[in-house]
Amino acid sequence: MFLLLPFDSLIVNLLGISLTVLFTLLLVFIIVPAIFGVSFGIRKLYMKTLLKIFAWATLRMERGAKEKNHQLYKPYTNGIIAKDPTSLEEEIKEIRRSGSSKALDNTPEFELSDIFYFCRKGMETIMDDEVTKRFSAEELESWNLLSRTNYNFQYISLRLTVLWGLGVLIRYCFLLPLRIALAFTGISLLVVSTTVVGYLPNGRFKEFLSKHVHLMCYRICVRALTAIITYHDRTNRPRNGGICVANHTSPIDVIILASDGYYAMVGQVHGGLMGVIQRAMVKACPHVWFERSEVKDRHLVAKRLTEHVQDKSKLPILIFPEGTCINNTSVMMFKKGSFEIGATVYPVAIKYDPQFGDAFWNSSKYGMVTYLLRMMTSWAIVCSVWYLPPMTREADEDAVQFANRVKSAIARQGGLVDLLWDGGLKREKVKDTFKEEQQKLYSKMIVGNHEDRSRS
């Protein structure tokens, strides 16, 4: 046996006392309030303090950059091209009118000058691409003491550099270990508790326990990100037998919503830690998991979802119809599958505040572990969630029109840009149908005018 010297014994005792105090504070001020859904206002005070520090740091940085004639922010391309909302026919008429005395009404056939319209549109798209920039994090107009949010950061002053270094120490040496401990606690409780609840006989007691176990664990995981969430219009929260659809920015969208309500998740079966969590969760609650071979079978997916929503005792399904993460500046095309099954749709708009940390997951650039590390070393995750009134498909609507109507409502409420483009363009080339659509418009313009002239 080893004998501890008095000095070593003192260090061990102090370490033990420190860990006990830390765990007690963690339990009293974070875990227990998370379980009961209450807050002491510490996070809001923390947010207000950060805002004051950011404002001072930004002013000091801008003043220093001006004195040294440094470019502080990347030039932002949005708005550099003035685009008038005119049709293809009107623009080609203008080109022909300025280039020759012929007009489109008199010359329905092709003219060489018409190619200038398509060349200009192509150049505009290259210079100001409204799709690609939705898959990269935008640079802030103010600095939040994170070097990742301003890539032109240079030495400005000693005080600013010391403040930035202090921020690094706080985020990596204090907040990161605390958040990892909370995340471990939340995930462990979720796996153990749902497994235990899964062995209970089906009934109201099991359903009650399952709901509150999920809610408790998600709230602890939200605390692991120092998430400050403002929920609006809670009377519109999704109800059993419906489908909740929301814009998609990050994997943490799930815990943001699930910490304020009860949902059945939909997704593909995974392996590893995620697989363990999924298998435990489905024992306590009827989540809808698909095997890899089943995901591409649209009819099977629709059948499983229809069976779920027809049972009014089951929780509402949570779906992100964009199918990929967008950088929270816009909403892209909703896949029509979840709008075909005839259920009541509960739209939800999620808007993150990038001042405290960028929640967007650029999956083509960062893996899940790297992304979570970036989230846990940010200052906080601040967002607003709006529950919109329930919507149903109208008699004269098809699934695509209904999806677009829901998407427009979410974009309008969240202050996001409503785009018709498919989020699949993040990894795929533009579909031939998009090109063919422009070709058909031009062909219809030429052939249509020719036919009208022949009739007259």
Disulfide bonds with the S-S distance in Angstrom:
none
